[in-house]
Amino acid sequence: MVLKKDKKKVLGEVFDDARVLGFLNVEQRNGVDIDFDTLEKAYRGMTAENFVTFVKFFKQEGRNLDAENADGLTLLQVISQHRHAGEYIEALKAHGANY
């Protein structure tokens, strides 16, 4: 799987709490940790401001910020290589994610 190294900004969408909460409902895919998949989809589909809110809700549900992908990497490890991921990294760390 090839991952883009740059985060594209999402423009024009309004993300109220209901919209942010909708990202918590990702369907399970075979062989993919549901928590990693959920975090990655939120990262790719939200601005940093919305992602901060999402991570708060994610943790409130008792979900795992240190879930790993098929390569054994957490989202924090994956996005640490992305130039524009600073605010996303801060949000994950602030809620207890580890490298």
C-alpha positions in Angstrom: 0.0 0.0 0.0 1.4 3.4 -1.0 0.6 6.3 1.3 0.8 9.9 0.3 3.3 11.9 2.3 1.4 15.1 2.2 -2.0 15.9 3.9 -4.4 17.6 1.6 -6.7 20.2 3.2 -10.4 19.5 3.2 -12.3 22.5 2.0 -15.9 23.5 2.0 -17.3 20.9 4.3 -19.0 21.8 7.6 -18.2 19.4 10.4 -20.5 19.7 13.3 -20.2 17.2 16.2 -22.7 14.9 14.5 -20.6 14.8 11.3 -17.4 14.2 13.3 -19.1 11.3 15.3 -20.1 9.8 11.9 -16.5 8.9 11.3 -16.6 6.6 14.3 -18.8 4.2 12.4 -16.4 2.5 10.0 -17.2 -1.0 8.9 -14.7 -3.7 9.8 -12.5 -4.9 6.9 -10.9 -8.3 6.9 -7.4 -8.1 8.3 -7.6 -4.4 9.3 -7.7 -3.3 12.9 -11.0 -1.4 13.1 -9.5 1.3 15.3 -6.5 1.9 13.0 -8.9 2.1 10.0 -11.2 4.5 11.8 -8.3 6.8 12.8 -6.8 6.8 9.3 -10.1 7.6 7.6 -10.7 10.5 10.0 -7.1 11.7 9.4 -7.5 11.7 5.7 -11.0 13.2 5.7 -10.8 16.0 8.3 -9.1 19.2 8.9 -6.8 19.3 12.0 -9.4 21.2 14.0 -12.1 18.6 13.3 -9.6 15.8 14.0 -8.9 17.2 17.5 -12.6 16.8 18.2 -12.7 13.4 16.6 -9.9 12.1 18.8 -11.6 13.3 21.9 -14.8 11.3 20.9 -12.7 8.3 19.9 -11.0 8.1 23.3 -14.4 8.7 25.1 -15.6 5.5 23.4 -12.6 3.6 24.8 -11.0 3.1 21.4 -7.3 2.4 20.9 -5.1 5.3 19.6 -2.2 2.8 19.4 -3.9 0.4 17.0 -1.6 -0.9 14.3 -1.9 -1.3 10.6 -0.9 -4.5 8.8 2.8 -3.4 8.9 2.7 -3.0 12.7 2.7 0.8 12.7 0.4 3.1 14.6 -1.2 6.1 12.9 1.1 8.3 14.9 4.1 6.5 13.4 2.7 6.6 9.9 1.8 10.3 9.9 5.1 11.4 11.6 6.5 11.2 8.0 4.0 13.6 6.6 5.0 17.3 6.3 1.6 18.8 7.2 0.7 16.4 10.0 1.9 18.5 12.9 -1.5 19.4 14.4 -2.8 15.9 13.9 0.3 14.5 15.7 -0.3 16.9 18.6 -3.9 15.8 18.8 -3.0 12.2 19.0 -0.2 12.7 21.6 -2.4 15.0 23.7 -4.9 12.1 24.1 -2.2 9.5 24.9 -1.0 8.0 21.6 2.5 6.6 21.7 5.1 6.0 19.0 
